[in-house]
Amino acid sequence: MPRSNESAHPLVAVHGVARYFDVSRPWLHRIVERAPRLLLKAVDDVSFEIRRGETLALVGESGCGKSTVARLIVGLYRTSKGQIEFDGHAQLESASAWSPAVRRRMQMIFQDPYASLNPRWRVADIVAEPMRVHRTVAQRAALRERTAALLMQVGLSPDDGRKYPHEFSGGQRQRVSIARALSSQPQFLACDEPTSALDVSVQAQILNLMKELQARLGLTYLFISHNLAVVSQIANRVGVMYLGRLVELTDAATLFARPQHPYTRMLLDAIPDLEMSGRPRTPVAGEVANPLDPPAGCAFHPRCPYANARCRAELPLLKAHDGITLAACHAVEEGRLRS
C-alpha cells in the first residue's frame, strides 16, 4: 500500500501538453513556391492525471493522437508545449526526457508484439536487456534466475527463453513483451493497443493477465485503445480524444452509462448490441477532418448533429458538467443534447 504522502499527488500529471510535427516540404521548395511551413498538431493542449494503481484509458479513432500521448509520457517524443510530471519529477530539458532513475520506473508495451521484439535475439536476452541497461541485476546467475521468474510470471516456461520471437504465437509474443516491460520493476506501463493485433480469445487472456499483474504488483496503466469493449474490461477512467484534443474525461462506469460528448455517444453506438435493446443509435458519420487543416471552432462540428453557429466559430474547452465528467462541448454546456 502506498504511504499517505505518496497518495497525496498523482503518479503521472500531464499539463497542457502539445506535440507538433513539421511536415513542410524541403526549404528550397518552399522558397520557390512561396509556401508556408506546415505543422501537424498531433496533440494539442491535453491535460489529465493518472492516480497510483489505476488504469486510465485513452480512446478514439486512428490518428487522434492517443499513441503520441503515450510516447510523450515515456519520453520517446519531446513535448512542443506543456509539462509532464512523474511522481513529482518534471521532464528534463536535456536530450533525455527523464533521469535514469525515473526512466527505470516506466516502460511501454507496443501494439505489434513481433515488430517490437528483436528477431535476432533469444527471448531470454530480450527480457534481460532492461536489467542490463539499468544495472538492476549484476550477476549472471541472478540475471538468469530473474529472467526465468519473469517468464513464469506471464504464463511462459523458463525453457522458452532459448527460443526466438518467430517461434511463438501472437499472444505468446505479447507475453514476452510484458515480461520485458516488467523486468526493470516499473511502476507505470504505457500500453499502446496491446491487444488489437490479437484474436478475440487471446485478447481476453492478455487483459486478464494485465489485470492480475496490476493487482499483484500495484502497477499503474495508461491503456491506449480504439476498442471501447476492451476498455470497459480494464479501465477505471476513460479519456476520449478527437483530432489531438481531449473531448471527454470521466470514470468508466459513468462514460458507459451516461456519455456526454456527441462523439463519445457515436463511438458507443458503434459497439454491437447483442441484447438488441432497441435504443435509438446514431452511427458514426463522416470522416475525420484533415489534421493539417482542422475546422474552425469545434473540430467535431462537421460530423455533429447538434452543431450550431457557436460550435462552428468557438473552440470548446474541457469543463466539468455533472461533478464527475469533463466535456469539451458547447451543446453539453448549453443543455442541447437529449438524454
C-alpha positions, -999 to 999 in steps of 0.1 A, spaced: 0 0 0 13 35 -8 23 58 20 0 87 28 24 113 13 27 92 -19 -11 91 -24 -13 129 -20 -3 135 -56 -9 116 -89 18 93 -103 15 109 -137 4 145 -144 1 160 -179 -3 198 -181 -14 215 -213 9 192 -234 12 196 -272 32 179 -298 37 194 -333 54 178 -362 69 198 -390 56 182 -422 67 210 -445 83 204 -479 120 210 -481 132 246 -476 142 253 -512 108 241 -525 90 263 -500 111 293 -511 105 287 -548 68 281 -543 64 307 -516 46 280 -495 43 283 -457 55 258 -432 31 230 -423 27 219 -387 7 188 -378 -8 192 -344 -8 156 -333 -15 166 -297 -28 200 -286 -34 212 -251 -40 179 -234 -42 177 -196 -50 148 -172 -37 129 -142 -33 92 -135 -35 81 -99 -15 53 -85 -28 18 -91 -55 29 -116 -59 24 -153 -67 54 -175 -77 45 -210 -74 69 -240 -98 61 -268 -106 75 -302 -103 68 -339 -70 62 -356 -49 94 -358 -65 112 -329 -32 114 -310 -36 89 -283 -4 69 -291 15 101 -293 4 110 -258 18 77 -246 52 83 -263 53 118 -249 49 105 -213 76 78 -216 100 102 -233 101 88 -268 89 122 -281 96 156 -266 68 180 -259 63 211 -281 44 228 -252 33 220 -217 48 199 -190 47 162 -179 54 151 -143 61 116 -130 58 112 -92 65 149 -88 95 149 -111 93 171 -142 108 161 -175 144 173 -182 153 200 -207 182 178 -220 181 153 -248 170 126 -224 134 134 -212 138 116 -179 166 109 -155 178 73 -154 162 67 -120 128 79 -133 131 62 -167 135 29 -150 101 33 -133 82 34 -166 80 11 -196 59 7 -227 41 -22 -243 37 -17 -281 9 -27 -304 27 -52 -326 45 -78 -304 65 -91 -333 78 -58 -346 88 -46 -311 110 -77 -304 144 -81 -319 141 -112 -342 178 -120 -339 178 -122 -301 166 -151 -280 137 -143 -256 159 -146 -225 182 -118 -239 152 -97 -248 137 -99 -213 170 -94 -196 181 -63 -216 163 -37 -194 180 -52 -164 214 -49 -181 207 -13 -192 195 -1 -158 220 -24 -139 194 -37 -116 208 -72 -116 246 -76 -118 255 -113 -116 248 -136 -145 232 -163 -123 209 -138 -107 200 -124 -142 191 -159 -155 170 -166 -124 152 -133 -126 145 -138 -164 131 -173 -157 108 -159 -130 95 -131 -153 87 -156 -180 68 -178 -155 50 -146 -142 35 -140 -176 25 -177 -182 55 -189 -201 81 -215 -193 117 -207 -184 127 -230 -213 110 -206 -237 139 -182 -230 160 -202 -255 136 -196 -284 134 -167 -309 103 -145 -312 92 -161 -345 87 -194 -327 58 -180 -307 22 -172 -314 10 -136 -313 -4 -139 -278 28 -155 -265 49 -128 -281 28 -102 -263 35 -121 -231 72 -118 -238 67 -80 -244 50 -78 -210 78 -97 -193 104 -74 -208 84 -44 -196 83 -58 -161 120 -66 -159 131 -32 -147 104 -33 -119 84 -3 -132 55 14 -115 39 27 -147 32 10 -180 21 28 -212 2 2 -231 -3 11 -268 -31 -10 -281 -15 -42 -267 -44 -65 -277 -55 -50 -311 -33 -74 -331 -46 -105 -313 -75 -128 -317 -105 -121 -295 -99 -152 -272 -63 -142 -269 -72 -106 -261 -92 -118 -231 -62 -138 -219 -38 -108 -221 -63 -85 -205 -68 -109 -176 -30 -112 -173 -26 -75 -172 -53 -71 -145 -37 -98 -124 -3 -82 -126 -17 -48 -117 -34 -62 -86 -3 -82 -76 24 -56 -84 5 -23 -78 10 -12 -114 -4 20 -129 -15 18 -166 -21 42 -194 -41 20 -218 -44 31 -254 -72 16 -275 -98 23 -301 -120 -6 -288 -144 6 -262 -155 -30 -255 -119 -38 -244 -117 -5 -224 -148 -15 -204 -130 -45 -191 -98 -29 -178 -102 9 -173 -111 28 -142 -113 61 -160 -116 70 -197 -104 99 -218 -119 103 -253 -97 121 -279 -106 137 -312 -81 154 -335 -54 157 -308 -76 171 -280 -95 155 -251 -132 159 -256 -144 139 -226 -128 126 -194 -147 106 -167 -148 73 -148 -155 42 -169 -189 34 -153 -202 70 -159 -189 71 -195 -207 38 -205 -239 47 -186 -242 85 -193 -219 96 -221 -218 134 -226 -200 144 -257 -217 136 -291 -185 119 -303 -184 96 -273 -221 87 -279 -213 79 -315 -183 56 -305 -206 38 -280 -233 34 -307 -207 16 -329 -204 -12 -303 -225 -42 -314 -256 -46 -291 -262 -83 -286 -293 -76 -264 -309 -56 -292 -322 -31 -267 -339 -10 -293 -323 22 -281 -320 47 -309 -285 48 -323 -266 74 -342 -239 58 -364 -205 75 -367 -210 96 -397 -185 114 -420 -147 113 -419 -121 127 -396 -111 162 -407 -76 168 -422 -54 174 -392 -32 198 -413 -63 220 -419 -87 214 -390 -121 231 -389 -126 263 -371 -143 262 -337 -151 226 -325 -132 202 -347 -160 177 -345 -188 201 -357 -188 189 -393 -199 154 -381 -220 165 -351 -259 165 -354 -261 191 -326 -237 217 -340 -248 253 -343 -231 286 -352 -212 288 -319 -198 253 -325 -185 264 -359 -168 295 -345 -157 290 -309 -133 263 -296 -150 244 -267 -129 240 -235 -128 209 -213 -152 218 -184 -169 199 -156 -207 195 -162 -221 170 -137 -195 169 -110 -179 138 -125 -175 143 -162 -153 168 -180 -165 175 -216 -155 200 -243 -188 206 -259 -210 237 -263 -241 215 -267 -234 198 -234 -228 232 -217 -260 246 -231 -281 215 -224 -290 210 -260 -283 172 -260 -311 147 -255 -305 122 -227 
